Amino acid sequence: MKTGRIAVGSTRLPKLNAVRDAVIAFGSMLDPGVMFEVNGYEVESGVSHTPTSRAELMQGARQRAEALAVQLSSIGELSDFFVGVEGGLDLVPEGNSRRVFLESWAYVTDGRKGYYGSSGSIEIPDALATEVLQGTELSEAIDAYAGAVGIRDGKGAWGVLSGNLVTRQESFRLAAVTAFAPFYNARMYQAATAARA
């Protein structure tokens, strides 16, 4: 069986394992004759430690994937796909107040085309949101909020807020599955494009 490569712009286990789990789910749809290996690389997102808008989350995910493609190309390493994942907050105005949601985003490119996917969102408590918006990194704030250490490398803020029904890894897995959809379900995407022409 042929081997394919998927490069992820992070070495954090929840992100890396999320992409690995996603690839297990759709790998045979992506290419039935290929066994994909998923490798993580340290790369900067180019956005703040805790993005505070959907636009910044999407930008961070895309910049991770594109920076990784450039980084690997410069050393002659080939990959079939480059993946950037980014987690953070999205602020939604509501009258004179706001609602703040935790979201996970992914961007996947094959070097020619690229697509986004997201996890959905979970509303976070206002006190936690205020602390993060005042400059505390989400990983530090959620540790203090939950009375634990290193939460982001385990269940993450997602796990704390959902009572472990959705973990950080699961949120990134869903973002990766949805970002890869135009590649593993290309026939449907091409049919939809043709129908509009």
N, C-alpha and C positions, 0 to 999 in steps of 0.2 A: 504494500500500500504506500502511496506517495505521502510525503510529509509537507504540510503547509505551516506557515509561521504567522502568528498574530502577536504584534508588539504592543504592550500597554505602557503608557506614560506614567507609571507609578510602581513602586516596590512595596507599598502598603498592602498587607495581606487581605484585608476586606475588599479592596479594589481589585487586586490581582485574582483572588479566588472567585470574585463575582463574575469576572470575564471568563474564567475557566468554566464555571458552572453554566454560564450562558452558552458557551461554545459546545458543551456537552449536549445541550438541548437542541441546538439548530445546526450543528456541524455537518450532519449528513445531508441536510437541505442545502447548505452552502456549497458543498461539493462532495457527493457520495464516495468518490474514489480517493479522498484525502483525509488523513489523520492530522488534525491541527494541534500544534504545540503553542502554548501561550507563555510569553516571557515578559517580565517587568523590567523597566529601566527608569532610573531617576531622571526626571525632567521637570523644569519649572513651568508653572501655568501662566505666569505673566499677569496674574490678577492677585487681589488681596488674599490673605490666609483664609478668611471667611467671606466669600463673595456675598453681597447683599442685594442682588437683583437677578432676575432671570437672565437678563442680557449678559451680566458679568459671569454667571455660571456657564452659559453657553460659550462665551468667549474663552473662558479658562479651559473648558473641555477641548475646544477646537485647537487652541494654541498648544496644548499638551501634545495632541496627536500630530500636528504639523511640525512642531519642534522636534519630536521624536523621529519623524520621517527624515528630516534634514540631518539630525545627529547620526542616525544609522547609515544613511547614504554616504556621509562623509568618511565613514570607516569601512565602507564596502559591505555592510550587512544588509541582506535582503529580507523583506517581509511582505506578506501578501496583504496584510491590513495593519493599520496603525490606529490605536484606540486611546482617546483621552477621556478621563472621567473626572468630574468635579462635583463637590457637594457644598451646599451653603444655603443661604436664605433668599427668599423672594418676598418683598414687601408689597402688599396690595392695599391701596387707599380705600377706606370705607367711610364716607362722610367726612367728619372731622377727625377720625382716628385711622387706624391701620390694622391690618391683620398680617402676621408674619408666618411664613411657611418654610419648612425645611424641605429641600428638594435635592435630588441627585440627577446629574445630567451626564450623558456620554456623547462623544462624537467619534465616528468611525470613517476612515478614508482608506481607499485602496491606492491612493496617490493620484487618482484622476477625479473621482467623485467622492463626496462625503455627505454624511447624514447624521442628524441628531436624534436622540431618544431620551426620554426622562422616566423617572420612577413614579411620578405622581407626587403628592406632597402630604405633609402632616403639619397641622398648625402647632406652633410652639407657644408656651406660656409667655405672657407679656413681660414678666420680670426677667426671664431668660433672654428674650429678644432685646430688651432695653440694654442689658449688660453687654451683649455682643455688639449692638449698634454703637455703643460707647467705646468700643475698641478692644474688648476682651475677645480672644480667639474662642470660637465655639467649643473646641476640644477642652480648653481650660474651664470654660463656663459650665459645660455639661458635667465635667468631673466634680466641680464644686456643688452643682445643683443636685447631683445624685449621691454625693458623698463617697466617691470612688476615684480610682486613678487609672488612666490609660483606657478609658471607655472607647475612644475612637478606633483603637486597634482590636476591639472586640465587637460588642453589640452596637456600639455607637449611639448617638443621640436618638436615632430611629428606634433602637431597642428600648432605651430608657422611656421614651414617650409613648411607645405602643405596647408597653408591657411585654416586650420580646416577641410580639406577633409579627413584626417586621423589623429585621436587623439592618444595620448599615450595609452589610454585604448583600442582603436581599434587595435593597433599594438600588444598589449599583448593578446587580444582575438584571433587574428589570429594565434599567436604563440601557444596558448593553444589548439586551434582546431586542428592544424597540429600535435602537440605532442601527443594528445590523439588518433589520427587516427588508430594506430595499435591495440588499445583496442576496439574502437567502430566499426571498420571495420576489425575485426580480420579475418573474413572469406577470405577476399581478400589478406591479408598479408600471411595467411597460404597457400592459393592456389599458391601464387607467390613463396613461399619457396618450396612447393612440386614440382612445375614445374621445379625448378632448380636441384632437387635431382636426 
